[in-house]
Amino acid sequence: MAAVKLQMLNELVMAAAQGGAMHRLIFCSMLSVFLFISSARAEEVLRLSGFEAPNLTPVAEKILAKAYSELSIRIETVISNPQRALLDAASGKTDGELVRVKAVGADHSSLLRVDVPVIVARTFAYANKRQLRGKSFKQLRHLRVGHVSGARFAAELADGFAEIWTADTAEQLFEMLRRDRVDLVIAGEGTARRVIRDKKLEGVFPLRPSLHEVAFYHYLHEKHVDLVPKIEAVLRRMLSVPAGEETDEAEEMAPGQDGNVLHRTGWS
């Protein structure tokens, strides 16, 4: 295709050189159209559905924008509520979903999963007592645990502990941990990192392994079936995920570990 364009451009230049003012005027006009068409093709845009999720959507946008730029494609995120976003992507109203969990593909056959996890959200139990290092979460049910009020999964994890405390925010929970009112805090990795950094908390660490892990994948509508292997190859190279190891590779990665394996985030 590039060779054909170059040949056409050469023919236009030769015609203009051999002709007079009128030929040069026609040449300029045709060259403008030619460059406009080429630019339009280079500026292909994908409109992707998304929803408000501070620890998820902005991170996914950054990763996918970089990946698609390698294919000369620009992305735009169309924000709506989670249900509407999914319906718009599945119906083809948008070009796909920014990121969703793996199960979405089973429920919506029109959405094609790009089989490289873009983000892995993990939940940990956090402590600040040295004697708890190396202990598993299940060994510590005699202690006091805290979680954000209304966080159903965290509440299920906390069930059976000697004392269960809740708070409206993660900031309040980590303050309780600092004041020795709880021994453990259940929180998403990204949220915990932010609070620990902003409050300058020292000696707070996660118990390993993680309590819960969810991988988020990028989806394209079936009308873009030819694009799926292209963006998958770019993401696989960017995130260094070996083929066949898409879902389990990051499970034992330590929080705070620098590297290119996966982009990690967390929810409370």
N, C-alpha and C positions, 0 to 999 in steps of 0.2 A: 504493500500500500504506500509506503514512504517513497519507493522508487517511482511509482506511477505519479505521485504528486510532484516529485522533483522533475520528471520528464515534462509534465504539463507546464510547470513554471518556466523551464528552459525554452519551451516552444513559444510561450507568451513573450519572453524577453527578446527572442530572435525576431518575432513578428514586429515588435515595437521598434527594434533597431533598424529594420528594413523599411519601415513606413514613415509617414510624416507626423504632423501634429495630431491629426485625427486618430492615427494608430496608437500614438502614445497616450491619448486620452482614454481610448478603449482599454489599453493595457492597464492603466491605473485603476480604472473601474473594476476590471476583472480581477486584478490583483487584490483589491480591497475585499471583494466577495470571497475570494479564495482564502485569504487570511482569516476572515470572519468565520467561515465554515470550519477551518482547522482549529481555530480558537474555541469554538463552540463545542467541538468534539472533545477537546482537551479539558474542557471545563464541565464534564459530566457530573451531575449531582444526584446523590441518593438521599431520599427523605426517609429517615428511620424513626419509627415510633419509640417513645420513651416515656418515663414517668418520674415524678419527683422522688428522688432517693439520694440524699446528700453524700453518702459514702459509696454510692454505686454509679449513678448516671454520669457525673462529671468525670470520673476516672475512666469509665468505658468510652466516653466521647473522645477523650484525649488519646487513648490507645488506638481506637478505630480510625480516628482522623489521620493519625500518623501512618497506619497500615494502608488505608485507601489512597493516601497521597502518592504512594509508590506505584499505584495503578492509574495515576492522573485522574482520580475521582475525589470530589469534595462531598462531605456528608453534612446534612442538616438534621437536627433532632426535633421531632414534632412531639411536644410534651402534652400529655393528657392523663386521665386517671388510668390505673393499670389495666382495667378491663377494656376500656375504649382503645387504649394503645394496642392491645393484643388483637382486638377485632379489626382494627384498621390495617394492621400488618397482614393478618390472615386473609382478609378480603382483597388485598392488593391495592388498597387506597394509599398506603405508604409502601415503600420498597422493602420493608422488613422491620425487625425489632433490633434495637441497640443491643440489649442483652436480656436473656431470660434463663430460667432453670432448664435442665435437660428434659424434664417431663413434658414441656410445652410441645415438643415435636410430635409426641405420641397422640396428642389431642387435636393437633392442627396439621393435617397432611400437606397443606399448601405452603407451610413454612419449612424451609430447608436449613438444618442446623450446620453451622460451620464448626467442624468437629475439633476445635481447639478451645479449651476454657480460657476466656479472656480475664476473668476475675474469679478468685476463690475467697468466699467470705467464711471466716472461722470464728468460733466462739470459744473462749477460754475461761477458766477460773483463775482469778488473780489473788495473790497473797503478798504479805510483806514480812512474814516471819521466817527466818532462816531455816528453822527446824522443819519447815514444810517443803523445802526443796527436795525434789526426787520422789515425793509422795504422789500417789494417784488420787484422783478426785473421790473415788469410791472408798478410800481408806479414811476419809476425813468427815464422815457423817456425824461424828460426835461434836463437830464444831458449828460455829455460827456463820450462816451464809446470807448474802444479800443479792437482790436483783431488781431491775427496773420494774415498777408496778405495771401490770398488764402484759408483760412479756411472757406469753404462754409457754414457749419452749423452755425458757429459763426457769419458770415455775415448776415444770415437770422435772427438770434436772435437780432442783433444790428439794424436791419431795423426799422426806425421810431424814433430813438433817435435824440436829438437836434444836436449833433456832433458825427461823427464816425471817429475814427482814426485807422490806421493800422500800423503795424511794421513787420519787417522781423522775429523777434524772441520774445519769451515770456520775455526774460531778458530786452529787450528794452521797452516792454509794462509796466513792473513793475517799471522800472526807470521813465517812464512818469507818472505813478501813484504817485511815491514818490515826483516828482517835481511838482505835482498838474497840470499836463497838461491834464490828463483825470481823471474822477471820478470813473470809473469802468473798470475792465479788465475781459474779458471773456477768461477763460483758463481751461484746463483739470486739475483735482485735483492733479495728480502725478506731472505734470509739474510745477504747482503753488507751491506745497510744496518744490520742489527742488530749485526753484528760490528764494523763501522766505528764505529758509535755507542758501543757498550759499551766498546770498547778505545780510543776517542778517537783513532783513526788519522787522520792528516792527510795530504793530498796524494794520497789514493787515489781513482781515478776509473774509470768503465767505458769501454771502447772501444765506439764505436757504428758500425753498428747492433747490435742484440742478436743473439746467436748462435742463439737458439731462442725460440719464443713459442708458448704454448698457451692458448687461450681456454676458459673454463669456463662452462657454461650451466646454468640451472635447468630441471628437468624436472618435469612433472606427469603423474600417471596419467590415462589417457583418460577415466576417470569424471569428471574435472574439466575437460572440454574447454571448457565455457563460461567457465571462470576464466582460461584461457590469455591471451586478448586483453586482459583487464582488467589482469592483473599485468604483461604485456608493456608496456602503455601507461605504467604507473607507473614501471617500471624504465627505460624509454626516456627518460622525463622526468627521473628522478633522475640517471641516468648520462649524459644528453645524447648518446645514440648515434643519429645520423640513420638513418632507415629505408633499408635497402639497403647500409649500410656497417658491418654487424655484425662482420665478421671481420678487416678490414684496417686499420681507422681508427687503431688505436693503435700500429702497428708502429714508427713513427719517434718516438714520444713519448720525451722525454729523461727519464732517471731523476732523481727528485727534483723534477720539474716538478709544481707544484701545479695542480690543476684538477679538473674534474668529468667528464672524458670517460670514463674507466674506472677501476675500482679495480685497482691493480696489486699483485702479490705475486711471490714467486719461490721456487723450490726449488733445492737444490744438485744 
